[in-house]
Amino acid sequence: MEQLKVIGIEDGVLVLATESGDRFSLAVDETLRAHLRRTSREPEARAVRASPRDIQAQIRAGLSAEEVASLLGIRTEDVARYEGPVLAEREHIVGQALAVPVLISGELDPESQPTFGSAVRAKLAEAGAVGERWTSWREQTGWVVKLEFTASDVEHDARWSFDPRRSTLSPQNADATQLSRQGSLPEGLIPRLRALDSANVKDA
């Protein structure tokens, strides 16, 4: 195919020429303008593409697919292709946190020890709480586990920092501190639940 080069404009018409000197004219109509506009946008669209690692890092930090798409300037469908494994990871972290054994009233019998999840849910039931919703995300300092619930028509948001390797949870706000204490929720003045030390259980 012979190449053409624009050599000028005459009366709103592009004048093209081949290397051998043959000349042609091309009308500047709406079809040509549409092609030129689309071509000019393509390099910009390609430059905005984010890597799967960037996308998954934002999902791991707790953002939704829509929020990631808006932040990175990409389509929601592009985010959806990579969010599945990270959402599963975040759900797994919640499961790990709920399964952490806790000590109550100094008992060291592993057969009778509740988990963090069962202990918290017992308190929620005692308070008549509804709408229990758990989630997690990773910050620079580590994982955060959040519980949202409603009690006495008041919305609550309890947050704990969680170290999966050490199976330890630390309350980050007042709601989490209240739920982490032994005793009934209204009192909440006796020592907090603490993660069960498996080494102590074996030695007991």
Phi, psi and omega per residue, in radians:
M1 nan 2.263 -3.105
E2 -1.361 2.411 -3.117
Q3 -1.454 2.466 3.080
L4 -1.982 2.590 3.137
K5 -2.295 2.387 3.103
V6 -1.252 2.192 3.133
I7 -2.029 -0.070 3.119
G8 2.950 3.113 3.105
I9 -2.275 2.290 3.108
E10 -2.306 2.046 3.114
D11 0.945 0.765 3.109
G12 1.300 0.245 -3.141
V13 -2.076 2.333 3.089
L14 -1.305 2.346 3.086
V15 -1.801 2.107 -3.106
L16 -1.966 2.672 3.127
A17 -2.467 2.571 3.056
T18 -1.551 3.006 3.116
E19 -1.146 -0.453 3.135
S20 -1.479 -0.055 3.073
G21 1.771 -0.083 3.083
D22 -1.177 2.425 -3.078
R23 -1.974 2.555 3.117
F24 -2.407 2.795 3.086
S25 -2.090 2.566 -3.138
L26 -2.367 2.069 -3.123
A27 -1.210 2.377 3.103
V28 -1.533 1.472 -3.122
D29 -1.807 -3.071 -3.084
E30 -1.139 -0.575 3.114
T31 -1.081 -0.788 3.125
L32 -1.137 -0.736 3.135
R33 -1.067 -0.719 3.140
A34 -1.088 -0.738 3.118
H35 -1.121 -0.701 -3.139
L36 -1.151 -0.703 3.121
R37 -1.125 -0.742 -3.130
R38 -1.139 -0.715 3.141
T39 -1.128 -0.650 -3.116
S40 -1.222 -0.438 -3.139
R41 -1.474 -0.404 -3.033
E42 -1.077 -0.788 3.117
P43 -1.057 -0.671 3.134
E44 -1.131 -0.736 3.141
A45 -1.115 -0.691 3.135
R46 -1.172 -0.592 -3.084
A47 -1.233 -0.399 -3.054
V48 -1.453 -0.181 -3.084
R49 -1.008 2.317 3.109
A50 -1.787 2.660 -3.137
S51 -1.344 2.709 3.067
P52 -0.961 -0.619 -3.141
R53 -1.128 -0.721 3.109
D54 -1.107 -0.759 -3.129
I55 -1.083 -0.841 -3.086
Q56 -1.189 -0.532 3.102
A57 -1.118 -0.681 3.131
Q58 -1.241 -0.683 3.088
I59 -1.114 -0.727 3.130
R60 -1.111 -0.504 3.131
A61 -1.380 -0.030 3.036
G62 1.859 0.009 -3.131
L63 -1.368 2.643 3.060
S64 -1.430 2.939 3.131
A65 -1.048 -0.707 3.140
E66 -1.133 -0.708 3.141
E67 -1.172 -0.679 3.117
V68 -1.157 -0.749 3.134
A69 -1.049 -0.752 3.131
S70 -1.172 -0.711 -3.113
L71 -1.147 -0.746 -3.063
L72 -1.641 -0.069 3.123
G73 1.208 0.647 3.138
I74 -2.194 3.101 -3.125
R75 -1.417 2.617 3.094
T76 -1.066 -0.607 3.127
E77 -1.085 -0.605 3.124
D78 -1.158 -0.619 3.115
V79 -1.236 -0.730 -3.074
A80 -1.037 -0.472 -3.121
R81 -1.187 -0.406 -3.033
Y82 -2.048 -0.071 -3.027
E83 -1.425 -0.395 -3.054
G84 -0.906 -0.953 -3.120
P85 -1.065 -0.605 -3.107
V86 -1.308 -0.674 3.073
L87 -1.083 -0.676 3.095
A88 -1.135 -0.667 3.108
E89 -1.110 -0.770 3.138
R90 -1.121 -0.671 3.095
E91 -1.161 -0.662 3.115
H92 -1.117 -0.678 3.116
I93 -1.087 -0.735 3.090
V94 -1.044 -0.791 3.126
G95 -1.054 -0.708 3.105
Q96 -1.101 -0.748 -3.127
A97 -1.123 -0.771 -3.122
L98 -1.135 -0.439 -3.091
A99 -1.565 -0.025 -3.138
V100 -1.129 2.201 3.103
P101 -1.201 2.557 3.116
V102 -2.257 2.722 3.105
L103 -1.709 2.381 3.086
I104 -2.258 2.229 3.083
S105 0.982 0.517 3.057
G106 1.328 0.081 3.130
E107 -1.217 2.414 -3.130
L108 -2.060 0.177 3.122
D109 -1.357 1.892 -3.083
P110 -1.076 -0.393 -3.116
E111 -1.251 -0.433 -3.068
S112 -1.887 0.072 -3.064
Q113 -1.428 2.292 3.057
P114 -1.377 2.945 3.035
T115 -1.664 2.938 3.070
F116 -0.982 -0.770 -3.113
G117 -1.105 -0.795 -3.115
S118 -1.196 -0.614 3.120
A119 -1.157 -0.766 3.127
V120 -1.161 -0.731 -3.123
R121 -1.155 -0.543 3.061
A122 -1.117 -0.698 3.105
K123 -1.178 -0.691 3.111
L124 -1.092 -0.729 3.132
A125 -1.130 -0.706 3.122
E126 -1.076 -0.634 -3.117
A127 -1.511 -0.032 -3.105
G128 1.185 0.528 -3.099
A129 -1.312 2.624 3.109
V130 -2.339 2.968 3.055
G131 1.219 0.656 -3.141
E132 -1.126 2.153 -3.132
R133 -2.413 2.113 3.141
W134 -1.891 2.540 3.016
T135 -2.695 3.000 3.100
S136 -2.612 2.807 3.022
W137 -2.748 2.866 -3.110
R138 -1.902 2.205 3.026
E139 -1.796 3.102 -3.136
Q140 -1.065 -0.539 -3.103
T141 -1.550 -0.128 3.136
G142 2.409 -2.948 -3.076
W143 -1.410 2.543 3.036
V144 -2.132 2.320 3.076
V145 -1.953 2.273 -3.085
K146 -2.127 2.430 3.043
L147 -2.121 2.181 3.018
E148 -1.912 2.424 3.083
F149 -2.772 2.916 3.122
T150 -2.090 2.266 3.103
A151 -2.390 2.224 -3.113
S152 0.936 0.745 3.112
D153 1.117 0.313 3.113
V154 -1.993 2.278 3.105
E155 -1.374 2.330 3.139
H156 -2.122 2.625 -3.116
D157 -2.424 1.738 -3.112
A158 -1.789 2.348 -3.090
R159 -2.305 2.388 3.082
W160 -2.200 2.531 2.895
S161 -1.440 2.523 -3.043
F162 -2.371 2.237 3.057
D163 -1.883 1.777 -3.087
P164 -1.070 -0.590 -3.098
R165 -1.216 -0.629 -3.129
R166 -1.717 -0.107 -3.114
S167 0.960 0.851 3.127
T168 -2.129 2.482 3.104
L169 -2.182 2.412 3.111
S170 -2.279 2.192 -3.132
P171 -1.118 2.460 -3.134
Q172 -1.901 -0.246 3.135
N173 -2.534 3.131 -3.027
A174 -1.105 -0.730 -3.139
D175 -1.078 -0.746 3.134
A176 -1.159 -0.690 3.116
T177 -1.086 -0.755 3.137
Q178 -1.089 -0.742 -3.135
L179 -1.271 -0.358 -3.102
S180 -1.554 -0.055 3.129
R181 -1.585 2.667 3.003
Q182 -1.372 2.851 -3.118
G183 1.588 3.115 -3.096
S184 -1.293 2.738 -3.104
L185 -1.040 -0.778 -3.113
P186 -1.062 -0.558 -3.126
E187 -1.404 -1.173 3.059
G188 0.956 0.660 -3.071
L189 -2.058 -0.001 3.125
I190 -1.730 2.927 -2.983
P191 -0.917 2.582 -3.129
R192 -1.171 2.730 2.918
L193 -1.093 2.525 3.064
R194 -2.255 2.656 -3.115
A195 -1.058 2.422 -3.118
L196 -1.261 2.220 3.094
D197 -1.517 1.864 -3.067
S198 -1.069 -0.529 3.140
A199 -1.124 -0.729 3.129
N200 -1.137 -0.646 -3.133
V201 -1.121 -0.735 -3.121
K202 -1.154 -0.615 -3.096
D203 -1.358 -0.369 -3.057
A204 -1.225 nan nan
